[in-house]
């Protein structure tokens, strides 16, 4: 009888450890992050200021790659159109751009930011001109770096019980192919 009680206790202990390891790890899928970005785009004011003029911005395409080619990077491919109005006419400017950067988790904000951006390619189609924006890459990169330093791409939600449990511990974040993995770390005090 004592063997069965001991076996039952051991089984319950192992089951509890297995459940704790699932709670102590959380994965955000590429599709989830893509949907979060679309939701933010739809909720934000889609007007930008260029050369002192306000212009509507319409994002037509947005796709995300997490950990492409087994890297620790995130790639964003986007296409958008700006409608510049002046002298009673409207001028559409279509831009396609691909950027990549390193996702970094900031524990103090419980959020993921993308830093060290690189522009992989950028092209424009405006007023009969179609070509590369390579000559503007440094300026565009600087603007994007500033935006991404302030705007997280993902934030743990204190209202989500699983997130709340993770937020009690120091967290490490790993880039995996197709997702980001958050893991609770042991406190080494």
PyMOL commands that set and color helices and strands:
alter all, ss='L'
color gray80, all
select helices_A, chain A and resi 2-23+30-43+68-70+134-150+161-166
alter helices_A, ss='H'
color red, helices_A
select strands_A, chain A and resi 25-29+47-50+53-66+74-86+89-106+111-126+129-132+154-155+171-176+179-184
alter strands_A, ss='S'
color yellow, strands_A
deselect
rebuild
show_as cartoon
